[in-house]
Amino acid sequence: MGKSKPKRRMTKQRKKILEILKSTDTHPTADWIYDQVKEEIPNISLGTVYRNLNVLKEMGKIMELNYGSSYSRFDGNPKNHYHFTCVGCGKVMDVDEPIHVEINHNIENKMDCNIDHHRMEFFGQCSECKNE
């Protein structure tokens, strides 16, 4: 019989990290989240914040936007949605566009596979940067 995943409880640190992520739409980095959490939990370490971000991601409570080896941003909205990243200022914003599930079906048919979800991102200049 296979081992089941241990049930994760919502610790004080996880609650605070989740609360901070849900209160912003800026898609912050772990360092920014750490600075915010530290104001209320002064003895928390950056490592604890990283571990709890990973646990929250595994629990399906948040989304990690991974940008290769450089950094990750985190989103308090775990539902699949698109993002726009400004190449000028680095701001990450949600795109108000429905997920195009027909892409999943097209790829499934072409590759004879099953697709759970897809990630699509848009890059360019935000309204502030393009007007500079």
C-alpha positions as CSV (number, residue, x, y, z in Angstrom):
1,M,0.0,0.0,0.0
2,G,1.4,3.4,-1.0
3,K,2.2,6.1,1.5
4,S,-0.2,9.0,1.6
5,K,1.0,12.6,1.9
6,P,1.1,13.9,5.5
7,K,-1.7,16.3,6.3
8,R,-0.3,19.8,6.5
9,R,-1.6,22.1,9.1
10,M,-1.9,25.8,8.8
11,T,0.7,27.1,11.1
12,K,1.0,30.7,12.3
13,Q,3.8,31.4,9.9
14,R,1.8,29.9,6.9
15,K,-1.3,31.9,7.8
16,K,0.7,35.1,7.9
17,I,2.5,34.4,4.6
18,L,-0.8,33.5,2.9
19,E,-2.5,36.6,4.4
20,I,0.2,38.8,3.0
21,L,0.1,37.2,-0.4
22,K,-3.7,37.5,-0.6
23,S,-3.5,41.2,0.4
24,T,-1.4,42.2,-2.6
25,D,-1.6,41.8,-6.4
26,T,2.1,42.6,-7.0
27,H,3.3,39.0,-7.3
28,P,6.1,39.6,-4.8
29,T,9.4,37.8,-4.3
30,A,10.2,35.6,-1.3
31,D,12.5,38.4,0.0
32,W,9.6,41.0,-0.1
33,I,7.3,38.5,1.7
34,Y,10.0,37.8,4.3
35,D,10.3,41.6,5.0
36,Q,6.6,41.8,5.5
37,V,6.3,38.7,7.7
38,K,9.3,39.8,9.8
39,E,7.3,42.9,10.9
40,E,4.9,40.7,12.8
41,I,7.0,37.6,13.4
42,P,10.5,39.1,14.1
43,N,12.3,35.9,14.8
44,I,11.3,34.2,11.5
45,S,14.1,33.3,9.1
46,L,14.2,33.6,5.3
47,G,14.7,29.8,5.1
48,T,11.4,29.4,7.0
49,V,9.6,31.7,4.6
50,Y,11.0,29.7,1.6
51,R,10.0,26.4,3.2
52,N,6.5,27.6,4.0
53,L,6.0,29.1,0.5
54,N,6.8,25.6,-0.9
55,V,4.4,24.0,1.5
56,L,1.6,26.5,0.6
57,K,2.3,25.8,-3.1
58,E,2.1,22.0,-2.5
59,M,-1.2,22.6,-0.6
60,G,-2.6,24.4,-3.6
61,K,-3.0,27.7,-1.7
62,I,-0.6,29.8,-3.8
63,M,1.0,29.8,-7.2
64,E,4.8,30.1,-7.9
65,L,5.8,32.0,-11.0
66,N,9.3,30.6,-11.7
67,Y,11.6,32.7,-13.9
68,G,14.4,30.3,-14.3
69,S,17.4,30.4,-12.1
70,S,17.1,34.1,-11.3
71,Y,14.1,34.4,-9.0
72,S,10.5,33.4,-8.4
73,R,7.4,35.5,-7.7
74,F,4.4,34.3,-5.7
75,D,0.7,34.7,-6.3
76,G,-2.0,34.4,-3.7
77,N,-4.4,33.3,-6.4
78,P,-3.7,29.6,-7.0
79,K,-6.2,29.2,-9.9
80,N,-4.6,28.9,-13.3
81,H,-4.5,32.4,-15.0
82,Y,-2.3,34.4,-17.3
83,H,0.3,37.0,-16.4
84,F,1.9,40.0,-18.1
85,T,5.5,40.9,-17.1
86,C,6.9,44.4,-17.9
87,V,10.4,44.1,-19.3
88,G,11.0,47.7,-18.3
89,C,10.1,47.9,-14.6
90,G,9.7,44.1,-13.9
91,K,6.1,44.5,-12.7
92,V,4.0,41.3,-12.9
93,M,0.2,41.7,-13.4
94,D,-2.7,39.3,-13.8
95,V,-4.2,39.2,-17.3
96,D,-8.0,39.4,-17.3
97,E,-8.5,36.7,-20.0
98,P,-10.1,33.3,-19.6
99,I,-7.9,30.3,-19.8
100,H,-8.0,28.9,-23.3
101,V,-8.6,25.2,-22.6
102,E,-9.0,24.5,-26.3
103,I,-5.2,24.8,-26.5
104,N,-5.0,21.8,-24.1
105,H,-7.3,19.7,-26.3
106,N,-5.3,20.6,-29.5
107,I,-2.0,19.6,-28.0
108,E,-3.6,16.4,-26.4
109,N,-4.8,15.4,-29.9
110,K,-1.5,16.2,-31.6
111,M,0.7,14.5,-29.1
112,D,-1.6,11.7,-27.8
113,C,-1.1,12.9,-24.2
114,N,-3.1,14.3,-21.2
115,I,-2.7,17.9,-20.2
116,D,-3.6,19.1,-16.7
117,H,-2.9,22.8,-17.3
118,H,-0.8,25.1,-19.3
119,R,1.1,28.3,-18.5
120,M,1.1,31.3,-20.9
121,E,2.9,34.5,-20.1
122,F,3.0,37.8,-21.9
123,F,6.0,40.2,-21.9
124,G,6.3,43.8,-23.0
125,Q,6.0,47.3,-21.6
126,C,3.4,48.3,-19.1
127,S,1.4,51.5,-19.7
128,E,3.8,53.5,-17.5
129,C,7.0,52.3,-19.2
130,K,5.7,52.7,-22.7
131,N,4.7,56.3,-22.0
132,E,8.2,57.3,-20.7
